[in-house]
Amino acid sequence: MVTVEEVRAFASRLPRTTEVLVYDRVKFRVGQIVYVAFSRDETEMGFAFPKEEREMLVESEPEKFLMPTGGDLRWNWVVARVDALDADEMRELVLDAWRMVVPKKVAASVPDPGAVRSEP
């Protein structure tokens, strides 16, 4: 099971990322664009994901992924159950979501999750 602290430790090392608390929800963003957000109870993690691929993702692992609800359907967004994610999968999802919101040149600076350096 992944925790908010693990996501924070990974996401905070991605260039241009800031963390905000909005209505008791932890969110990670680049500028004003949110690429990862947790539910208030931290059991679900929403993240940027291509709209055209999300239905296939949810259908492939419905115990792990959910469609967004309400107004979030209009965004490139999908939701994961935190208790169903492992650390490697979380890093891959967060990195891919981050790549969707940064300029291509910045995205290319981090080739894979292992390239994100930990703090000394």
C-alpha positions in Angstrom: 0.0 0.0 0.0 1.2 3.4 -0.9 1.0 6.4 1.4 0.7 10.2 0.8 4.2 10.5 2.4 5.7 8.2 -0.3 4.0 10.1 -3.1 5.2 13.4 -1.5 8.8 12.0 -1.3 8.7 11.1 -5.0 6.7 14.0 -6.4 8.6 16.7 -4.5 11.8 15.7 -6.5 10.1 16.3 -9.8 11.1 19.7 -11.4 8.5 22.5 -11.0 6.3 20.5 -8.6 4.6 22.2 -5.7 2.3 20.7 -3.0 -0.8 22.5 -1.9 -3.7 21.7 0.5 -7.1 22.6 -1.0 -10.2 21.9 1.0 -8.3 19.3 3.1 -7.0 17.5 0.0 -3.3 17.1 -0.7 -2.6 18.1 -4.3 0.6 18.2 -6.4 0.8 20.6 -9.3 3.0 22.4 -11.8 2.0 26.0 -11.9 -1.8 25.9 -11.6 -2.2 22.5 -13.2 -2.9 19.6 -10.8 -1.4 16.3 -11.8 -2.0 14.3 -8.6 -4.7 14.8 -5.9 -5.7 12.7 -2.9 -9.2 12.2 -1.6 -9.8 13.8 1.9 -9.5 10.4 3.5 -6.4 9.6 1.4 -7.8 6.3 0.2 -7.9 7.4 -3.5 -5.4 9.1 -5.7 -6.5 10.9 -8.8 -3.9 11.6 -11.4 -3.6 13.0 -14.9 -4.2 10.4 -17.5 -5.2 10.6 -21.2 -9.0 10.6 -21.5 -8.9 8.3 -24.6 -7.1 5.6 -22.6 -8.8 5.7 -19.2 -11.8 3.5 -19.9 -9.4 0.7 -21.1 -7.3 1.2 -17.9 -10.3 1.0 -15.6 -11.7 -2.0 -17.4 -8.4 -3.8 -17.3 -8.1 -3.5 -13.4 -11.4 -2.4 -12.0 -10.3 -3.4 -8.4 -7.5 -0.8 -8.7 -8.7 2.0 -11.0 -11.9 4.1 -11.1 -13.4 6.6 -13.5 -13.5 10.1 -12.2 -16.9 11.4 -11.1 -18.9 14.5 -11.8 -17.1 17.4 -13.4 -13.8 15.6 -13.3 -14.9 13.5 -16.3 -14.1 16.4 -18.6 -10.4 16.4 -17.6 -7.6 14.0 -18.5 -8.0 12.3 -15.1 -8.5 8.8 -13.6 -8.5 7.6 -10.0 -6.7 4.7 -8.2 -7.4 3.0 -4.9 -4.2 3.7 -2.9 -4.3 0.3 -1.1 -4.1 -1.5 -4.5 -0.9 0.3 -5.6 2.6 -0.7 -5.0 5.5 1.8 -4.8 6.9 1.1 -8.3 3.5 1.5 -9.9 2.8 4.7 -8.0 6.1 6.2 -9.2 5.3 5.3 -12.8 1.8 6.8 -12.6 3.0 9.9 -10.8 5.8 10.4 -13.3 3.5 9.9 -16.3 1.0 12.3 -14.9 3.7 14.9 -14.2 5.0 14.5 -17.8 1.5 15.4 -19.1 1.7 18.9 -17.5 5.3 20.0 -18.0 6.9 21.2 -21.2 8.4 18.4 -23.3 11.9 19.6 -22.6 11.4 19.4 -18.9 9.7 16.0 -19.2 12.6 14.6 -21.1 14.9 15.6 -18.2 13.5 12.7 -16.2 13.7 9.5 -18.4 12.3 7.1 -15.8 11.2 6.8 -12.1 14.7 5.6 -11.1 16.2 8.8 -12.4 14.5 10.8 -9.8 17.2 11.4 -7.2 16.6 11.1 -3.6 17.6 13.9 -1.2 21.1 13.4 0.2 
